[in-house]
Amino acid sequence: MRERAVAKRSYGQYCPVAAGLDLIGDRWVLLICRELVGGPRGFNELKRALPGLASNLLSTRMRTMVADGLVARDEGGYRLTQEGRAVIPVLRAIARFGVRGLSSEPTEPVNAYRSTRAFLLPWAMSDKLPPLVIVHAADGSRADLVVENGVAGVREHADSSSSDVVHLHVDAGNLASVRRGESTFTGHVEGPGAAAAAVLAALLLTPPEA
């Protein structure tokens, strides 16, 4: 069992839920992990991505997460360790649970990267997705939904010259309603017929059969 390297409050219970919360239950920790899922981030990048998080508290959280083995720091910035990446399924389960608490319309801008991370990946069946899907948001932004080593993830968009890549056009408010079971998907998909249909099915965006 890992000994806590930085002293802080603990539930002190012989319970895996309590032990997990000792590591990731502090405020902002899971949101920091969320930001690091897509790759290394510098301190200032994290600060910009997490409005409301004071610099001194971010410094404290990063020191603790490094000491706990969730995060490593190198020349590229902070990144999730292998142990830290074990939190990814937890983040996606929380997203599936938490979507019911969102308002019907976004209260802030949600670009393609955030839409993919929040409303596509937690429901994605990675084994049924192609290696790359380019996601387009209403604001004109794009993100790459990628599958590597059998695991779906999201990256900032990189130009692709392939003609058979599937393009998925989404709206964050509609996706939230879909995930709450309140409406059907109103976006659209472009690409080879079979591949496009497979992407919608793999992301659970196909309307249920009557």
Phi, psi and chi 1 to 4 in degrees:
 res  aa     phi    psi   chi1   chi2   chi3   chi4
   1 MET       -  136.1 -176.6 -179.6   72.5      -
   2 ARG   -70.4  129.8  177.5 -176.6  -66.0  -83.3
   3 GLU   -84.3  135.6  -63.3  -67.0  -26.4      -
   4 ARG   -66.9  125.9  -65.1 -166.0   58.7   76.7
   5 ALA   -84.5  -20.9      -      -      -      -
   6 VAL  -121.4  123.8  175.0      -      -      -
   7 ALA   -66.8  130.3      -      -      -      -
   8 LYS  -160.9  177.5   70.0  173.5 -170.2  176.1
   9 ARG   -65.0  144.4  -69.7  179.1  -63.0  179.0
  10 SER  -134.3  149.0  168.0      -      -      -
  11 TYR   -68.2  -23.8  -72.5   99.7      -      -
  12 GLY    65.4   29.2      -      -      -      -
  13 GLN  -113.5  144.5  -63.0 -179.0   14.5      -
  14 TYR   -84.9   74.5 -168.4   73.6      -      -
  15 CYS  -150.1  131.7  164.9      -      -      -
  16 PRO   -64.8  -31.5   19.7  -30.6      -      -
  17 VAL   -64.8  -46.7  173.9      -      -      -
  18 ALA   -63.6  -41.7      -      -      -      -
  19 ALA   -64.1  -38.5      -      -      -      -
  20 GLY   -64.8  -40.9      -      -      -      -
  21 LEU   -68.7  -28.4  -70.9  173.2      -      -
  22 ASP   -58.6  -32.2  -75.5  -15.4      -      -
  23 LEU   -88.7  -40.6  -73.2  171.5      -      -
  24 ILE  -122.7    8.3   62.5  173.0      -      -
  25 GLY   -86.2  -13.9      -      -      -      -
  26 ASP   -67.3  149.3  -76.7  -17.2      -      -
  27 ARG   -58.2  138.1 -167.8  178.0 -174.9 -156.1
  28 TRP    83.6  -17.4  -63.2  105.3      -      -
  29 VAL   -61.7  -48.2  168.2      -      -      -
  30 LEU   -67.8  -33.2  -78.4  173.5      -      -
  31 LEU   -70.3  -33.1  -66.3 -177.3      -      -
  32 ILE   -63.9  -45.5  -67.8  169.3      -      -
  33 CYS   -58.9  -42.2  -70.2      -      -      -
  34 ARG   -55.8  -43.1 -179.6 -163.4   69.1 -174.5
  35 GLU   -69.7  -26.4  -65.3  -57.7  -39.4      -
  36 LEU   -89.3   -8.9  -64.9  177.1      -      -
  37 VAL   -59.6  -36.8  166.7      -      -      -
  38 GLY   -78.6   -3.9      -      -      -      -
  39 GLY   134.7  178.6      -      -      -      -
  40 PRO   -60.2  146.5  -22.1   33.3      -      -
  41 ARG  -136.2  141.2  -65.1  -73.1 -172.1  -87.9
  42 GLY   -77.9  167.1      -      -      -      -
  43 PHE   -57.7  -47.2 -175.7   90.5      -      -
  44 ASN   -67.6  -32.6  -71.1  -28.0      -      -
  45 GLU   -63.5  -43.4  -71.2  179.6  -70.2      -
  46 LEU   -63.0  -41.4  -71.4  170.9      -      -
  47 LYS   -61.5  -43.2 -176.4   70.8  172.6   63.1
  48 ARG   -67.2  -33.9  -73.5 -167.7  -63.5  -89.3
  49 ALA   -78.3  -13.5      -      -      -      -
  50 LEU  -126.2   68.1  -62.9  165.8      -      -
  51 PRO   -59.7  138.4   20.3  -31.2      -      -
  52 GLY   100.2  -13.1      -      -      -      -
  53 LEU   -94.8  114.4  174.4   54.0      -      -
  54 ALA   -67.9  149.3      -      -      -      -
  55 SER   -59.3  -41.2  -64.8      -      -      -
  56 ASN   -66.7  -36.4   59.6  -18.2      -      -
  57 LEU   -71.4  -37.4 -178.0   54.8      -      -
  58 LEU   -61.1  -42.5  176.6   57.4      -      -
  59 SER   -59.8  -43.4  -65.2      -      -      -
  60 THR   -63.1  -45.3  -61.5      -      -      -
  61 ARG   -63.0  -41.8  -70.2  -70.4 -177.5  -95.2
  62 MET   -66.0  -40.0  -60.6  -43.1  -60.4      -
  63 ARG   -60.9  -43.4  -75.0 -163.7  -59.1  -90.4
  64 THR   -67.1  -42.2  -58.9      -      -      -
  65 MET   -68.0  -34.3  -66.5  172.5   72.9      -
  66 VAL   -66.4  -45.3  168.4      -      -      -
  67 ALA   -64.0  -33.6      -      -      -      -
  68 ASP   -80.4   -5.1  -75.4  -16.9      -      -
  69 GLY    83.7    9.7      -      -      -      -
  70 LEU   -82.6  -29.5  -60.7  174.5      -      -
  71 VAL  -133.6  144.5  170.3      -      -      -
  72 ALA  -119.7  155.3      -      -      -      -
  73 ARG  -122.9  130.5 -174.8  179.6 -176.1 -176.5
  74 ASP  -143.1 -164.9   53.8   31.2      -      -
  75 GLU   -64.9  -20.8   63.6  -83.8    3.6      -
  76 GLY   -85.6   -4.6      -      -      -      -
  77 GLY   113.4 -154.1      -      -      -      -
  78 TYR   -91.0  142.4  -66.3   97.9      -      -
  79 ARG  -144.4  154.6   59.1  174.5  176.8   80.4
  80 LEU   -71.8  136.8  -70.2  176.6      -      -
  81 THR   -79.2  177.7   62.0      -      -      -
  82 GLN   -60.0  -40.3 -177.3  174.8   -5.9      -
  83 GLU   -66.1  -39.0 -175.7  169.0  -14.8      -
  84 GLY   -65.0  -35.7      -      -      -      -
  85 ARG   -68.9  -15.3  -65.2 -169.0   67.7   81.0
  86 ALA   -66.3  -13.1      -      -      -      -
  87 VAL   -78.3  -17.3  175.0      -      -      -
  88 ILE   -55.3  -48.3  -66.7  174.8      -      -
  89 PRO   -61.1  -29.9  -22.3   33.6      -      -
  90 VAL   -66.6  -45.5  177.6      -      -      -
  91 LEU   -58.0  -42.8  -69.8  169.7      -      -
  92 ARG   -72.0  -34.2  -65.5 -179.5  179.6  174.5
  93 ALA   -66.4  -39.8      -      -      -      -
  94 ILE   -63.3  -39.6  -68.6  173.1      -      -
  95 ALA   -60.7  -44.0      -      -      -      -
  96 ARG   -64.4  -35.5  -66.1 -168.0  -62.6  -88.4
  97 PHE   -74.5  -42.6  173.5   78.8      -      -
  98 GLY   -80.2  -15.9      -      -      -      -
  99 VAL   -59.9  -25.9   69.9      -      -      -
 100 ARG   -66.4  -17.7   69.7 -168.9   73.3 -176.4
 101 GLY   -91.6   -0.2      -      -      -      -
 102 LEU   -83.1  150.2  -65.6  178.6      -      -
 103 SER   -72.0  165.5   59.5      -      -      -
 104 SER   -67.8  -25.7   57.1      -      -      -
 105 GLU  -123.8  141.8  -69.5  -63.8  -30.9      -
 106 PRO   -57.1  140.3  -23.7   33.7      -      -
 107 THR   -94.8    2.6   57.0      -      -      -
 108 GLU  -155.7  162.2   58.5 -176.3  -39.0      -
 109 PRO   -61.7  136.6  -22.2   33.5      -      -
 110 VAL  -127.4  106.2 -177.1      -      -      -
 111 ASN   -82.5 -176.4   62.1   17.7      -      -
 112 ALA   -63.9  -39.2      -      -      -      -
 113 TYR   -61.2  -48.8 -176.1   94.6      -      -
 114 ARG   -68.1  -37.7  -69.4 -177.3   60.6 -168.5
 115 SER   -62.0  -42.1  -67.7      -      -      -
 116 THR   -64.4  -47.0  -57.3      -      -      -
 117 ARG   -63.5  -40.6 -177.3  179.0   66.7 -171.9
 118 ALA   -85.6  -38.0      -      -      -      -
 119 PHE  -120.3   -6.6  -58.8  114.4      -      -
 120 LEU  -111.0  -53.6  -61.8 -179.4      -      -
 121 LEU   -59.6  -41.3  -71.2  179.9      -      -
 122 PRO   -63.1  -18.4  -25.9   36.9      -      -
 123 TRP  -109.6    1.0  -74.0  -93.7      -      -
 124 ALA   -73.8  137.0      -      -      -      -
 125 MET   -98.0   95.7  -65.8 -176.2  -75.6      -
 126 SER   -58.3  -34.7  -60.3      -      -      -
 127 ASP   -72.3   -9.0   59.6  -31.9      -      -
 128 LYS  -110.4    2.4  -60.6 -176.2 -176.3  -57.9
 129 LEU   -95.8  150.0  -77.8  167.9      -      -
 130 PRO   -72.3  169.1   28.0  -34.9      -      -
 131 PRO   -61.2  -26.9  -23.5   33.8      -      -
 132 LEU  -145.2  132.0  171.4   64.7      -      -
 133 VAL  -129.0  128.0  176.2      -      -      -
 134 ILE   -93.6  121.6  -60.6  177.1      -      -
 135 VAL  -100.5  130.9  179.7      -      -      -
 136 HIS  -114.5  133.7  -58.4 -109.6      -      -
 137 ALA  -106.1  166.3      -      -      -      -
 138 ALA   -63.6  -23.9      -      -      -      -
 139 ASP   -82.2    4.4   65.3   -4.7      -      -
 140 GLY    90.8   -5.9      -      -      -      -
 141 SER   -76.6  158.3   62.1      -      -      -
 142 ARG  -134.7  153.6  -65.7 -176.0  -71.8  179.4
 143 ALA  -143.8  155.2      -      -      -      -
 144 ASP  -103.6  117.7  -67.8  -17.6      -      -
 145 LEU   -89.3  114.5 -166.4  166.3      -      -
 146 VAL  -120.2  153.2  -62.7      -      -      -
 147 VAL  -120.5  118.6  177.4      -      -      -
 148 GLU  -130.8  130.6  -64.8 -179.9  -32.6      -
 149 ASN    53.7   36.5  -59.9  -43.5      -      -
 150 GLY    79.4    6.4      -      -      -      -
 151 VAL  -121.7  130.3  178.2      -      -      -
 152 ALA   -81.1  142.0      -      -      -      -
 153 GLY  -150.9  178.7      -      -      -      -
 154 VAL  -128.9  143.8   60.1      -      -      -
 155 ARG  -134.3  159.5  -67.9  179.2  177.7  171.3
 156 GLU   -60.1  146.5  -58.6  -67.8  -13.5      -
 157 HIS   -66.3  136.1  175.4   66.5      -      -
 158 ALA  -122.5  135.2      -      -      -      -
 159 ASP   -56.3  135.5  -70.8  -25.5      -      -
 160 SER  -123.1  132.4  172.4      -      -      -
 161 SER   -94.0   -2.7   58.9      -      -      -
 162 SER   -68.9  135.3  176.2      -      -      -
 163 SER   -86.0  -12.2   60.1      -      -      -
 164 ASP  -104.1   15.6   59.5   -3.7      -      -
 165 VAL   -75.0  140.0  170.9      -      -      -
 166 VAL   -84.3  134.7  173.2      -      -      -
 167 HIS  -111.4  128.1  -66.3 -104.2      -      -
 168 LEU  -117.0  122.1 -177.3   65.6      -      -
 169 HIS  -102.7  124.0  -62.7 -102.3      -      -
 170 VAL  -133.0  162.0  -57.0      -      -      -
 171 ASP  -129.6  128.7  171.9   79.0      -      -
 172 ALA   -60.9  -41.9      -      -      -      -
 173 GLY   -62.7  -42.2      -      -      -      -
 174 ASN   -64.7  -42.2  170.8 -113.3      -      -
 175 LEU   -61.1  -41.1  -72.7  174.8      -      -
 176 ALA   -61.7  -41.6      -      -      -      -
 177 SER   -65.3  -39.2  -65.2      -      -      -
 178 VAL   -60.5  -45.8  170.4      -      -      -
 179 ARG   -68.7  -24.3  -61.6  -44.0 -174.3 -169.3
 180 ARG   -85.7   -2.7  -68.9 -164.7  -59.5  -92.1
 181 GLY    76.6   22.4      -      -      -      -
 182 GLU   -98.9  -15.6  -62.6  172.2   -4.7      -
 183 SER  -157.1  174.9   66.8      -      -      -
 184 THR  -101.9  165.3   57.2      -      -      -
 185 PHE   -68.8  125.0  179.9   56.7      -      -
 186 THR  -107.0    0.2   59.4      -      -      -
 187 GLY   -76.2 -169.2      -      -      -      -
 188 HIS  -144.6  162.3   66.2  -80.1      -      -
 189 VAL  -125.6  142.4   61.9      -      -      -
 190 GLU  -124.0  137.4  -59.0  169.2   -7.6      -
 191 GLY   149.5  178.4      -      -      -      -
 192 PRO   -52.2  136.4  -23.8   33.3      -      -
 193 GLY   -47.5  -53.7      -      -      -      -
 194 ALA   -65.6  -40.3      -      -      -      -
 195 ALA   -67.3  -40.8      -      -      -      -
 196 ALA   -63.0  -45.1      -      -      -      -
 197 ALA   -63.5  -37.3      -      -      -      -
 198 ALA   -66.2  -37.1      -      -      -      -
 199 VAL   -64.2  -45.7  164.7      -      -      -
 200 LEU   -60.2  -41.2  -69.5  177.6      -      -
 201 ALA   -67.8  -41.2      -      -      -      -
 202 ALA   -67.8  -24.5      -      -      -      -
 203 LEU   -99.4    8.9  -65.1  173.3      -      -
 204 LEU    55.9   44.8  -59.6 -175.6      -      -
 205 LEU  -110.3    0.2  -66.7  174.4      -      -
 206 THR   -79.3  128.9  -56.5      -      -      -
 207 PRO   -56.3  141.3  -21.5   32.1      -      -
 208 PRO   -64.0  147.6   22.5  -32.8      -      -
 209 GLU   -69.7  141.0  -64.6 -178.1    0.6      -
 210 ALA   -69.4      -      -      -      -      -
